[in-house]
């Protein structure tokens, strides 16, 4: 089965390069390209791609706002940011908006396709540096006390951290030494407690924690 991909990117040469890489990869097809948010909002809901690659710095509305507006209209579509921005504000804003992955430009073609494959398997791909920043935001608050997120248990929070780092359910089960059925139970409980229905939304719920930690690091 071929996975349909769309691209939202204002640089024509980058769009063409991404499209070429996608079309040359087995199992993927680039069905559309959009130069701005206006075009994406008007056409993507009808096109219904499985995955959309989105740049942040678009000429009209930002790519983050593009995702924020499209996700409610396209709940089954997965959005992955592909951008030069690596600061925490952009990362967490993109996750909060509904992005499932966050890769930095330039990403080699083989890594881009690997990220698309990871999304198809239920993963949340992120450049290694980005994943570390996300994980760091989940670490203990000053004083050694871990922040509770909407009532999650220690193990549930651990599972959520691994999800945010891009681990598959099977990998989480192996890492924690438990059965897949146990991980599925944790996921159900996490979704219920956070009142979300997807991995992206569960990760986005932690935006508040990330903002708190970032604020503590800002110069007084």
Buried (B, 14 or more C-beta within 10 A) or exposed (E): EEBBBBBBBBEEEBBBBBBEBBEEBEEBBBBBBBBBBBBBBEEBEEBEBBBBBBBBBBEBBBBBBBBBBBBEEBEEBBBBBBBEBBEBEBBBBBBBBBBBBBBBBEBEBEEBBBBBBBBBEBBBBBBEEBBEBBBEBBEEEEEEEEBEBBEBEEEBBBBBBBBBBBBBBEBBBEEBEBEEEBBEBBBEBBBEBBEBEBBBBBBBBBBBBBBEBBEEEEEE
